[in-house]
Amino acid sequence: MILRWPAILILLAALAQGEIIDDVRISLAQGNLSAARSQLDTYRAQHGIDPEYLEALSWVARAFLSANQLDQAETYAKQTESASRQMLQHRTLDAEPHLPMALGAAFEVEAQVLAARSQNAQAATLLRHALATYGSTSIRARLQKNLNLLGLTGQPAPLLSIAEYLGTRPTPLTQEKGAPVLLFFWAHWCGDCKQEGPIISKLAADFAAQGLKVEAPTQLYGYAAGGEDAKPKDEVAYIGRIWQHYYPALQDVPVPISKANFDRYGASTTPTLVLIDRQGRVALYHPGLMSYDDLRSAIEKAM
């Protein structure tokens, strides 16, 4: 196919928009904040402020937070939030994927900056206000995750929706009191979940005699193998195949399927690990991978 010059220019512009996020993240991974900011300035001069720019800007905020440079992290997060809100005057949040990534990260960084300054109450208020506004959008679970990080530990475990499931029928958490429960939130596309699987399997075996129960909540994402769109029935079947193939030692573990569980527990990160003690209280809330030793230690403490 022969492209005329205007079409080629449009294509090159689209490629540039897709590359800015990767370019900024590479510079940040190399510790080169000045290069990242220069890339953002150049992109903004050429394309203006668009969702790709805002997601890239949010990565700068996250980099400053990781470096414990709280003032700079807060500044970039607030810039991202402000520009995102302005954009939302003319569009919906989930019209494309970059704007929700940007706004969700902005709230996350702002809340974590406040928490790092021992202002947990202010962080919780920020997140609750954001939930009130954006609770029906794709960033709900991310907001809930950060709110849970501030105060879910020690609280009664939220109930799980168990109407749809794979494998063994799940037992309501209210009936599990007296036995510790480990929740392993996972996704069919998640590589880190596959890495965590053998750790969960070994711990389930190690603590079976002490009554440890394991449940593995997941949810539908609208696609299956190769990212192809999938109807719910087809995706459930695909989840079952992934579960059997990659988690062979966990086949007796119930797998509830519900987006509501992910929203309730704020499982925007997979895996998310939640340990519930014998009294039904959350003893551990951990988004992300955990080592065998760290998770074993948490279970022993909950016992």
C-alpha positions in Angstrom: 0.0 0.0 0.0 1.3 3.5 -0.9 0.8 6.2 1.7 0.6 9.8 0.7 2.7 12.2 2.8 -0.2 13.5 5.0 -1.1 9.9 5.9 2.6 9.1 6.7 2.8 12.2 8.9 -0.3 11.1 10.8 1.1 7.6 11.2 4.4 8.9 12.5 2.5 11.2 14.9 0.5 8.3 16.2 3.7 6.2 16.7 5.3 9.1 18.6 2.3 9.3 20.9 2.6 5.6 21.7 6.4 5.9 22.4 6.5 8.7 24.9 5.4 6.5 27.8 8.0 3.9 27.0 10.7 6.5 26.4 10.0 8.2 29.8 9.9 5.0 31.7 13.2 3.9 30.2 14.8 7.2 31.2 13.4 6.8 34.7 14.6 3.2 35.0 18.1 4.5 34.1 17.8 7.2 36.9 17.8 10.0 34.3 15.1 12.2 35.5 16.3 15.2 33.5 16.1 13.2 30.3 12.5 12.1 31.2 11.5 15.7 31.8 13.1 16.8 28.5 11.2 14.1 26.6 8.0 15.3 28.2 8.7 18.9 27.3 9.5 18.0 23.7 6.4 15.9 23.4 4.2 18.6 24.9 5.5 21.2 22.4 4.7 18.9 19.5 1.4 17.3 20.6 0.1 19.3 23.5 -1.4 17.7 26.7 -3.1 14.5 25.8 -3.7 11.2 27.7 -0.4 9.7 26.7 1.5 12.8 28.0 -0.4 12.6 31.3 0.4 8.9 31.8 4.0 9.6 31.1 3.9 12.5 33.6 2.4 10.3 36.2 5.4 8.0 35.9 7.7 10.9 36.8 5.6 11.4 39.9 6.0 7.7 40.8 9.7 7.9 40.2 10.1 10.8 42.6 8.0 8.8 45.2 10.3 5.8 44.8 13.3 8.0 45.4 11.6 9.4 48.5 11.6 12.9 47.1 8.1 13.6 48.4 7.8 17.3 47.5 8.6 16.6 43.8 6.4 13.5 43.8 3.5 15.5 45.1 4.0 18.3 42.6 4.0 16.0 39.6 1.1 14.0 40.9 -1.0 17.2 41.4 -0.1 18.4 38.0 -1.3 15.1 36.5 -4.5 15.2 38.5 -5.3 18.8 37.6 -4.7 18.3 33.9 -6.6 15.0 33.9 -9.6 16.7 35.6 -9.6 19.5 32.9 -9.6 16.8 30.2 -12.5 15.1 31.8 -14.7 18.1 31.2 -14.9 17.0 27.6 -14.6 13.2 27.7 -15.3 10.2 29.9 -12.5 8.7 32.0 -12.5 5.3 30.3 -12.8 6.5 26.7 -9.2 5.1 26.3 -6.7 3.5 28.6 -4.1 6.2 29.3 -6.1 8.8 31.1 -7.4 6.4 33.8 -3.8 5.2 34.3 -2.7 8.7 34.8 -5.4 9.8 37.1 -5.3 6.6 39.2 -1.5 7.0 39.6 -1.9 10.7 40.6 -4.3 9.8 43.4 -2.1 6.9 44.5 1.1 9.0 44.7 -0.7 11.9 46.5 -2.1 9.4 49.1 1.3 7.7 49.6 3.0 11.0 50.0 0.6 11.9 52.7 1.0 8.5 54.4 4.8 9.0 54.2 4.3 12.2 56.1 2.3 10.4 58.8 -0.9 12.1 57.5 -2.9 8.9 57.1 -6.3 10.6 57.9 -5.7 13.1 55.1 -4.7 10.3 52.7 -7.9 8.4 53.5 -10.0 11.4 53.0 -8.4 12.1 49.6 -9.1 8.5 48.5 -12.6 8.5 49.8 -13.4 11.7 47.9 -11.9 10.2 44.8 -13.9 7.0 45.2 -17.1 9.1 45.6 -16.3 10.7 42.2 -14.8 7.8 40.3 -16.1 4.8 42.0 -18.0 3.6 38.9 -14.9 3.8 36.7 -11.9 1.5 36.0 -9.8 3.2 38.7 -12.1 2.1 41.5 -10.0 -1.0 42.5 -6.8 1.1 42.5 -8.3 3.7 44.8 -9.7 1.0 47.1 -6.3 -0.7 47.1 -4.6 2.4 48.5 -7.4 2.9 51.0 -7.0 -0.7 52.1 -3.3 -0.2 52.5 -4.0 2.6 55.0 -6.4 0.7 57.2 -7.7 -2.7 56.2 -5.3 -4.7 58.4 -7.0 -5.5 61.7 -10.5 -5.0 60.3 -13.1 -7.6 59.6 -12.5 -9.2 56.2 -14.9 -8.0 53.4 -17.2 -10.7 52.2 -16.6 -12.4 48.9 -19.1 -12.8 46.1 -19.2 -16.6 45.4 -22.1 -17.1 43.1 -19.9 -17.9 40.2 -16.8 -20.1 40.6 -14.6 -22.8 39.2 -13.8 -26.0 41.0 -14.8 -26.6 44.6 -17.7 -24.5 45.8 -16.4 -21.6 47.9 -17.3 -21.4 51.6 -18.6 -18.0 52.8 -15.9 -16.3 54.8 -18.4 -15.9 57.7 -18.3 -19.7 58.0 -14.5 -19.9 57.9 -14.1 -18.3 61.4 -11.8 -20.5 63.5 -9.6 -21.2 60.5 -7.1 -18.9 58.9 -7.8 -18.1 55.2 -5.3 -17.0 52.5 -6.9 -15.2 49.5 -4.8 -15.3 46.3 -6.2 -12.8 43.9 -4.9 -13.7 40.4 -5.6 -13.1 36.7 -5.3 -15.4 33.7 -2.9 -13.1 32.0 -0.7 -12.5 35.1 2.9 -13.7 34.9 3.7 -12.8 38.5 0.7 -14.9 39.6 2.2 -17.9 37.9 5.4 -17.2 39.8 3.5 -16.9 43.1 1.5 -20.1 42.5 4.1 -22.7 43.6 4.6 -20.6 46.8 0.9 -20.7 47.6 0.9 -24.4 46.8 3.7 -25.2 49.2 2.3 -23.1 52.0 -1.2 -24.7 51.5 0.5 -28.1 52.0 2.7 -26.9 54.9 -0.2 -25.5 56.9 -3.0 -27.9 56.0 -2.8 -29.6 59.3 -3.2 -26.3 61.1 -6.4 -25.6 59.2 -5.2 -23.1 56.6 -7.8 -22.5 53.9 -6.9 -21.1 50.5 -9.3 -19.3 48.0 -8.2 -17.9 44.7 -10.5 -15.1 43.5 -10.3 -14.0 39.9 -12.4 -11.9 37.5 -13.3 -11.6 33.8 -11.3 -9.1 31.7 -13.2 -9.5 28.4 -10.5 -11.3 26.5 -8.7 -14.6 26.4 -5.7 -16.1 24.6 -3.7 -13.6 22.6 -5.8 -10.7 23.8 -8.7 -11.7 21.6 -12.1 -10.5 22.8 -14.1 -13.2 24.5 -17.6 -13.7 25.7 -18.0 -14.4 29.4 -18.7 -18.2 28.8 -15.6 -18.5 26.6 -13.4 -16.5 29.0 -14.5 -18.7 32.0 -13.5 -21.8 30.0 -10.1 -20.2 29.2 -9.6 -19.3 32.9 -10.3 -22.9 33.8 -7.6 -24.1 31.3 -5.1 -21.7 32.6 -5.8 -22.7 36.2 -5.4 -26.4 35.4 -2.2 -25.9 33.4 -0.3 -23.4 35.6 -1.6 -24.2 39.1 -1.8 -28.0 39.1 -1.2 -28.3 42.9 -4.2 -25.9 43.7 -7.0 -27.8 41.9 -8.9 -28.3 45.2 -8.8 -24.6 45.9 -12.1 -22.7 45.1 -11.9 -20.0 42.4 -14.6 -17.4 42.9 -15.1 -15.3 39.7 -16.3 -11.7 40.4 -15.2 -8.2 39.6 -17.0 -7.1 42.8 -14.4 -9.0 44.9 -11.5 -7.2 43.1 -13.2 -3.8 43.7 -13.9 -4.6 47.4 -10.4 -5.8 48.1 -8.8 -3.2 45.8 -7.0 -6.0 43.9 -5.8 -3.7 41.0 -2.4 -5.4 41.4 -2.1 -9.1 40.7 -1.3 -11.1 42.6 -2.8 -9.5 45.7 -2.5 -11.6 48.9 -4.8 -11.3 51.8 -4.4 -13.3 55.0 -7.5 -13.6 57.3 -7.0 -14.7 60.9 -9.1 -17.2 62.9 -11.3 -14.3 64.1 -12.1 -13.2 60.6 -9.9 -10.1 60.7 -7.4 -9.1 58.0 -3.9 -10.0 59.2 -2.1 -9.2 56.0 -2.9 -7.1 53.0 -0.2 -7.2 50.3 -0.5 -6.2 46.7 2.2 -7.9 44.6 4.6 -10.8 44.9 5.6 -12.2 48.3 8.5 -14.6 49.0 7.8 -18.0 50.6 9.7 -17.0 53.8 7.8 -13.7 54.2 4.4 -15.2 53.6 5.2 -18.2 55.8 6.2 -15.8 58.6 2.9 -13.9 58.2 0.9 -17.1 58.4 2.7 -18.3 61.5 2.0 -15.0 63.1 -1.7 -15.2 62.3 -1.8 -18.7 63.6 
